Amino acid sequence: MLYLLLGSSCSLSDLLRHPSMLTFRKNAGKAPLIEAEHKDLSALSLNDVHGLLRDELNRYESPISIQDVQ
């Protein structure tokens, strides 16, 4: 769902085969936990939510490049 919100035109199976996603899946149990921030998204515009999602993707060591999955 996240890749759809970010405007990706690839299929989910393509995204799951992406090298960055494979690295993320392999390291899922080893990565340190990130303190969760809970935000009320109901008061935000779609552009604000889109920006928050991009910010969250950028918090990872190896973020998925949106250009790579399009």
C-alpha positions in Angstrom: 0.0 0.0 0.0 2.9 2.4 0.8 4.3 2.1 -2.7 0.9 2.8 -4.2 0.6 6.0 -2.0 4.0 7.1 -3.2 2.9 6.8 -6.9 4.9 3.7 -7.9 3.8 2.1 -11.1 5.4 -1.3 -10.4 3.7 -4.4 -9.2 4.0 -5.6 -5.6 6.0 -8.6 -6.7 8.4 -6.3 -8.6 8.8 -4.2 -5.4 9.5 -7.3 -3.2 12.2 -8.4 -5.6 13.9 -5.0 -5.5 17.5 -5.3 -4.0 16.8 -2.7 -1.3 13.6 -4.6 -0.2 15.5 -7.9 -0.2 18.2 -6.3 2.1 15.5 -4.8 4.3 13.7 -8.2 4.6 17.0 -10.0 5.4 17.9 -7.5 8.2 14.3 -7.1 9.6 15.1 -9.0 12.8 18.5 -7.5 13.3 17.8 -3.8 12.8 17.5 -1.7 15.9 14.0 -0.6 16.8 13.1 3.0 16.0 11.0 4.9 18.5 7.5 5.1 17.0 5.9 8.5 16.6 2.1 8.3 16.7 0.4 11.0 14.7 -3.3 11.8 14.1 -3.4 11.6 10.3 -7.1 12.5 10.1 -6.4 16.2 10.3 -3.7 16.2 7.7 -4.0 16.8 4.0 -3.1 14.1 1.5 0.1 16.0 0.6 1.1 16.1 4.3 0.5 12.4 4.7 2.5 11.8 1.5 5.4 13.9 3.0 5.3 11.9 6.2 5.5 8.6 4.3 8.5 9.9 2.4 10.2 11.0 5.6 9.6 7.5 7.1 11.2 5.8 4.1 14.2 8.1 4.5 14.7 6.9 8.1 16.0 3.5 6.9 19.7 3.0 6.2 19.0 1.8 2.6 15.8 3.5 1.6 14.0 2.3 -1.5 14.6 4.8 -4.3 11.2 5.7 -5.7 12.9 6.1 -9.1 14.2 2.5 -8.9 10.8 1.0 -8.5 9.0 3.0 -11.1 
